[in-house]
Amino acid sequence: MTDATTAVAGYEPEIGSLHHLCRVLAEAAETVGDASRHASELALGTRLPRAGGGARRNVLRTITDPEGLDRAPRGRCLARAGRLAGVFTGRESLTVTLAVTGPKARIRAAAATHPELLADPDTARVLRAVQEDRQREAVRVFRSILAAEGAEGAEGAEPTFALLAPVFADILAWNAYTDENPLNDGAGREIATGRTLTGAEPVLGVSARGRAFLDRGPGRAEPLVPSPALAERLDTSGTIAGYVRNIGAVGTDRTLLVQQVEGPDGVQRYVVHLAGMSGVSDKNPQDLLGAVHAVARPATPYSRAVSKALRRLVPSGCELALVGHSLGGITAMNLAADRDFCGIHQVTHVVAIGSPIDGKRPADPRTRVYSLVNEHDVVPSLEGRSSVSAYALPEQFTEFTSTDDTHAFPLCHAAERYAHHLEHEVPEASARVDAALAPFRGRVTAARFSRLYDR
């Protein structure tokens, strides 16, 4: 287990460190791209005199030569068309060469600290293809890994896909730069420089604005009477393992659980349990589109539905602890970042389990955030930050990264597995979070439920 309060939080990569050099290279690539854009404006615009034909040819050569600045001119109109032609014909680019050097270096470093990456023949083939910039082969091998695990995972196949988790974000960045899709280049830049993915996702390059357009449900919540079996299964220990176990019991079928707890000081506080993604549905705010949307955007149908439910279930001004798994953890952070929500409820703690939340920030600087991540769980890296990254987290964050012998994905991502892992394999992490949540530990005086809808 690594406690990122000391290992990561508040830490910027030191001068001379690998992460610092990778960031410098990514920023240099951005500078080259800006220079190419400026040169394109000169070459294709009217700022150079007509008599300066030689100068114009020299500038064009600089931005189109294989050893020049970029694949093709950058900019608008004619320059954009030329750039797209350069991308689709696979021309080399100084910008891309600089940009991919950092992710490739981090991948090699990760392979040194995670020897299982090279010991497995399939993951070793992916890493070799990355180092040699064979993008199509890397994609082909990666797809074969997914297909093999989907077909044989139940029969005990080796858990190859999860082995890639420590390098997954950097592979996404490398792929975004080297594929023939110009729409995801911005996502590659964000990952390479240690930023959060806010513009577009790194595979197809679908913009956050486009996802928001497709995922426009206003969110709705209705009272729900749980089955006796569910009510009997709920854990009332007040521990983080118990909360995660409750999330697993509630499931991903649009059910919100809020436990009202009388704390040691006699104050009534509330623990909100937020489950993860369900699948693909036009009524479920926890669907796949909502999950992708929630990573980059602060408001989704899921967060809006939860907010409406809590207006009915929790008196205003009361202290809340938001505990979420996967998409539930992202939604917990989105709610904690919402100033309007925090104007009604006092969010004192957020606990995210297996969630990509590191780019999000609470509206209240007093809110404490705890992130619990299994290093072989791919989901926390979907925002572009690896679970073993050295890039900075704010002082409000405490991140615990750990690993267990369950490398198979999605098993290692399941709420039930995280609960078992917290309770039996990383008790020190559980103890730290339980100590922070001590005000919420006491007699459960009520358990309230809502059914959530997209619209």
DALIN-V335874 format. One record per backbone hydrogen bond with DSSP energy under -0.5 kcal/mol. CO is the residue of the C=O (numbers start at 1). NH is the residue of the N-H. If there is no record, write none. Layout:
BEGIN
co	nh
CO	NH
CO	NH
END
This chain:
BEGIN
co	nh
2	4
2	401
3	6
3	7
4	8
4	9
8	11
8	393
14	17
17	21
18	22
19	23
20	24
21	25
22	26
23	27
24	28
25	29
26	30
27	31
28	32
29	33
30	34
31	35
32	36
33	37
34	38
35	39
36	40
36	74
37	41
38	42
39	43
40	44
41	45
42	48
49	52
51	53
52	56
53	57
54	58
55	59
56	60
57	61
58	62
59	63
60	64
61	65
62	69
65	68
69	95
76	79
77	81
78	82
79	83
80	84
81	85
82	86
83	87
84	88
85	89
86	91
87	90
93	97
94	98
95	99
96	100
97	101
98	101
98	102
99	103
100	104
101	105
102	106
103	107
104	108
105	109
106	110
107	111
108	112
109	113
110	114
114	117
115	118
115	119
116	120
120	124
121	125
122	126
123	127
124	128
125	129
126	130
127	131
128	132
129	134
130	133
133	135
134	138
135	139
136	140
137	141
138	142
139	143
140	144
141	145
142	146
143	147
144	148
145	149
146	150
147	151
148	152
149	153
152	155
152	157
153	156
158	160
159	163
160	163
160	164
161	164
162	165
163	166
164	167
164	168
165	168
167	171
168	172
169	173
170	174
171	175
172	176
173	177
174	178
175	179
180	182
181	184
182	185
184	188
185	189
186	190
187	191
188	192
189	193
190	195
191	194
196	198
199	208
201	205
206	201
207	211
208	212
209	213
210	214
211	215
214	216
220	453
222	451
224	226
227	231
228	232
229	233
230	234
231	234
239	243
240	244
241	245
242	246
243	247
244	248
245	249
246	250
247	251
252	254
254	452
256	450
257	273
258	260
258	448
259	261
259	271
260	445
260	446
261	263
261	269
262	443
263	266
267	263
267	269
269	261
270	272
270	321
271	259
271	273
272	274
272	323
273	257
273	275
274	325
279	281
279	288
283	285
283	454
284	287
286	278
286	279
287	291
288	292
289	293
290	294
291	295
292	296
293	296
293	297
300	304
301	305
302	306
303	307
304	308
305	309
306	310
307	311
308	312
309	312
309	313
310	314
315	318
318	346
319	270
320	348
320	349
321	272
321	323
322	324
322	351
323	274
324	353
325	328
326	329
326	330
327	331
328	332
329	333
330	334
331	335
332	336
333	337
335	338
336	363
336	364
337	339
338	342
339	343
340	344
341	344
341	345
344	317
345	347
346	320
346	348
348	368
349	322
350	370
351	324
352	354
352	372
353	326
355	357
357	360
363	365
364	367
368	350
369	398
370	352
371	373
371	400
372	354
373	375
373	402
374	377
376	378
378	381
379	382
381	384
383	197
384	386
386	389
393	10
394	397
396	369
398	371
399	4
399	401
400	373
401	2
402	375
405	407
408	412
410	413
410	414
411	414
414	418
415	419
416	420
417	421
418	422
419	423
420	424
421	425
421	426
426	429
426	430
427	431
428	432
429	433
430	434
431	435
432	436
433	437
435	438
437	440
438	441
440	442
443	262
443	445
446	260
448	258
449	224
450	256
450	452
451	222
453	220
454	219
END
